[in-house]
Amino acid sequence: MLHSRHVLAAAAIAAIGLMPATASAQVVKNGGFESPTVAGCCNTAPPDSVDFWTVTSGNVNVVNGKFNGTDTSGPNLAAEGNQYLDLVGQGGTGSIVQTLLGLTPGVVYNLTFDYSNNGFTPSSSTSASAGFSIDDLIGTVTHNTANSTDLDWRVFSGSFTATGNDVLSFANVTGGRNEGVLLDAISVAPVPEPATWAMMLLGFGGIGMAVRRRRKQHSSLPQFA
């Protein structure tokens, strides 16, 4: 007879299978800015490159997560992985775009990303803001609590409806050279429809009933010394 843990595992796998297949697809390419690998402090693009992203104004820095303002011997400060993006490079302005492929027009997706501000300036209270947009989702994030030992990452999450011409963009708004917004862990995933959530809840409800039934059957069996 299957152990209840095996029943739970099998049912959980079945419930996960109810979710849209595209949910596991990595829609945003290089959303953690891990490519190319940075040696030392940072790469400046242009002239360097940021794989899968296009720099549309100024320049940006892909930063080694261990860079703490003077060297790379400190702890990893990236929100995820080992690198992140500083939207302001050496010239005081910067913006990036990426055309997302494979989104289904009319389907609702969720955009999430981590953001901070450059905390390596003399004043840790310097405020930075950046605008972002994709289809009908347009907004601005502001951050001012980072420092050289804790970037105090925050998470933005918002939904948009794909159109088939889905261009994701970020542009620094306030904060000059070495005072811009930092970005990491950018991702896009479809929002499950209510019917899908209902099916998953029903599935997990059935799991609980099956486990309770098996426990009851097991407890009613004769016990031998």
Secondary structure, DSSP 4 states (H G I P E B T S, - for coil): ---HHHHHHHHHHHHHTTS-GGGGS--STTTT--SSPP-SSEEEETTS--TT-EEEEE-EEEEETT--SS-S-S----SSSSEEEES--SSS-EEEEEEPPSPPTT-EEEEEEEEEE-TTSS-TT--EEEEEEETTEEEEEEE----SS----EEEEEEEE--S--EEEEEEEE--TT--EEEEEEEEEEPPPHHHHHHHHHHHHHHHHHHHHHHHHHHTSPP--
